[in-house]
Every structure is written in C-alpha cells, then in structure tokens.
Amino acid sequence: MSTEDRIRKQLQDHSIILYMKGVPDNPECGFSAKAVSALKATGIPFTYVNVLESPFIREKLPKVSKWPTFPQLFINGELIGGSDIIEAMAEQGTLLPALQSAKFSRPSEEKNGTVTHTEVERLIKGDFADAEIHIEGEGCDLEITVISEKFNGLSMLKQQQGVMASLAEPLSSGRLHAVTVKSFTPQQWQEKLASSKTANDLLQIQV
C-alpha cells in the first residue's frame, strides 16, 4: 500500500482524525497543542496520527490535502483546517456541531464480517483505555503494537495475554486468526524509539 493510499484509508476509516506533531497528551508544537485543547474541550473522541513518527505521511499529506502545515483536522474525510481555524470554530461555537456531524458508522468490511483496524482498536481500548495502538497488516492477518501504563510490573507474557483477551470475540469467531502482539510500557517504547535508527510509518490511535 502506498503512503497516499494509506492516508486515504485512514480518512475513510476514521470520521475525525487529527494529523499533529506529538501525541494529545504531549503535543510537540504550540499549534498542535492549541488544536488538541480545542478538540478535547468538546468531549468528542478523535483519532490522531503523530507525523513526527510517520515521516512518509508528514511528507505526502500536504500533497493530498493541499494544506502545507500541521496540524490538519479532517471530519468525514474532508479537511477542516489547522489550529487557527479549529480555534476560530471553537470560539464561534461551530466546532462542536461539526464534530457531532461525524459519521461513526462502522466500515463496510466490519459489517461484512471482516475484522477492521477500527474494531481492533476499540476492543483493545475497552481494557487498556490509555493505550497507544499501532497496527500493521490487512484483513485477519495483523501485527499489533500496544503501549500502556497497565503493563508496568507485568511480564511480557502477561502483557500479551491481556491484549489477546481483549480480542477474544474476533479470535474465537475466526475473523481474526493470524495476529502478532507486541507490548511495551511507555518507558520501554520511548527507549525503543530512541534506539531505532530507521524511520517507521505506524498509525497511532487515540479514540
């Protein structure tokens, strides 16, 4: 899948998505911080992608959206704008209605019985609400990376068993049968990022 195809799939699968620098709990630029603050104030859940850890998306998204800077907010696949527009909408009282207009219906693949990234993310977050989730692969063959404070003090086996337990329904039904789970505490994840010398393109979900 090309980077542009990956972006278009993200926009299709997630009704509200913010491409930002950093993560919502730790924005790494002032503009991303302002956008996150306005979005959080509405109480509406949103998906995010940290473009600092997704360099290919950071490079290609401006060509897809025709918007040169970050953050970028999309609702129902349409670009809303950056932090200035998000803040202006919040002040005018139009941000909340726009977010409420997002279509949260499940993707057709999920309705047809094929497990989707969105469903996997939702199930894992049911048990690990604080988790950052990275998913690679398509259909029923997935590699899932989960970063959570709840893993502190647990063995790797216990961590991965916890994630697999969250996915009991699609695993038992056969909709998900080839899955690899990688688990990290936030500290372990930061250490991994610091030691890694190769760029990656992993989607990060905050629902």
N, C-alpha and C positions, 0 to 999 in steps of 0.2 A: 504494500500500500504506500503510495507516495505521500509526502507531507501534506500537500494540498488536499488529497483525498481524506487523510486523517483529520484535518481541520474541518472539512465539510461533514464528516461523520460525527465529530464532536458537536457541531452546531445542530445536526439533525437529532442526536440522541439526548441533548440537554437543553431544556427550554430556557434556562437562564444560565449564562456562562460568562465569567469574567476572566479575561487574559490579563495577568498582572505580573508585577515584579515582586517576588516573595510569596508568602502564604498569608491568608487572612489574619492569623494570629501574630504574624511578624512581617508586615509589608516592608519591602526594601527600597521604596522610594516614596516621597511625600504624596505624589499624585495617586499612587495605588492605595496609600493609607486613607486618603480622603474618600476615594471611591468605596472602599470596604466599609468605612464608617457609615456612609450614607446607606449602603445596602443593608448592613446589619441593623440599622435603626428601623428598617421596615419590618423586620422579623420574618421575611420571606427567605427560605433556603436557596442557596445558589451553588453552582459548580464553579470551580476555578482551575486555571492552568498557570503554573509558575513558569513564565517564559525564560527565566534565568536558568532553569534546569532543563528547558526544552529549546535549545538553540535553533533547531531547524524550524520549529513553529514560530519562534521570535523573528526569524528571517523571512518566512513565507507569508505569515498572516497579513502584514501590511499590503501585500500584493493582492490577497483575496478580498480584504475588507476595504481597500483604498483609503486606509487611515494609517498615518505614519508612526504614531506614537502609542505608548502604553500608559495606563490600562485601556482595554477595549471591552465594553459591555455589549452582549448580544442577548436579545429576547426573541424567542421563536425564530431563531436563525437570522434575525435582522440586526445590523449594527445600530446601537443606540448612540454610542459616542464614548468619549473619555471622561476624565474626572470632572472637568468643568461642566460638561453637560449633565452628568449624573448629579452633581451638587446643585445645579440650577433647577433640575427637575424636582429634587428633594425640597428645595425652598419654595417652589411653586405648587407643591402638593401633587405633582403628576407622576412622580416616580413609583409610589405605591400602586396606583391603579395600573400602571404599565406592567409592573411585576406580577400583579394579580391576574393580568390577562394571559400570562404564560400558560401554554397548554402542557399539562403534566401527564397526559395520557401516555401509556406505555408504548414503546416502539412496536411495530407490527411483528417483528421477529419474536418478541416475548409472547405476544398473543398467540402466535402460531406454535408455541411450544419450545422454541429455541432460546436457550439462556442468553441474556444480554449483559453487557458491562453494567448497565444501569441497575439491573436486578441484582447482580452480584454485589455491587457497591451497597445497595440498600440493605441486603441481608447481613453483610458484614457489619455495617454501621449499627444494626439493631443490637449487636453485642459489644461493639467497640466504637462508641459514639465519637471518640476523639480521633479516630484513625485517619491517617493519610493512606490512600489506596492507589496503587499503581497496577494497571492491568495491561498485559500484552497477549496477543492472540485473538482468534475469532471463533465464533460458534461455541462448541463444547470443549475446545482444547485451549486452556488458558494458563498463563503464568501470572500469579497474583502476589504482589508485594504489599505487606501491611505494616505500617509503623504506628505503634500505640504505646502510651504510658502504661496500659494494663499489662504489658509484657514484662515490666520490671520485676525481677526476682523469680521469673519463671524460666524453666529450661526451654530450649528450643523446641523440644518435642511437645511440651505443654502448650507453648505458644501456637504451634501449628495445629495441634488438636483443637484448640479453641476456635481457630478460623474455620477449620473443616466442619466443626459442629454447627457453625452459622450457616453453612451451605448444605445442611443435611437434606433439605427437600429436593433441590435440583440434582444432588448426587444420587439420592435414592430413586428418583424418577428416571434417571438416565439422561436427563437433559444436560447434565454436566458430568463427564466421566473421565476426562484427562486433564487434571489440574495439578499444577505445581505451586506450592505455597512457600513464600519466603517471608520471614517475620523479623522485625527489628524494634528495639526500643528507640525513642527519638535520639538518644545519645549514640547508639550503635549506628543509626542511619547517618547522622552527621559525620561520624568517623569514616564511614564507607564513602560518603561523598568527598570528604577531604582527601582520601587516599586514591580516589579514582582519577585517572588521567584522561579518560575518554568521555566524550560528551554522550548523553543519552537523551531520549525523546519520550519520556514517560508522562502519562496523563496523571494529574493529581486531582482527587475529588474531595470536595467539601460539600456535603449535602445538608 
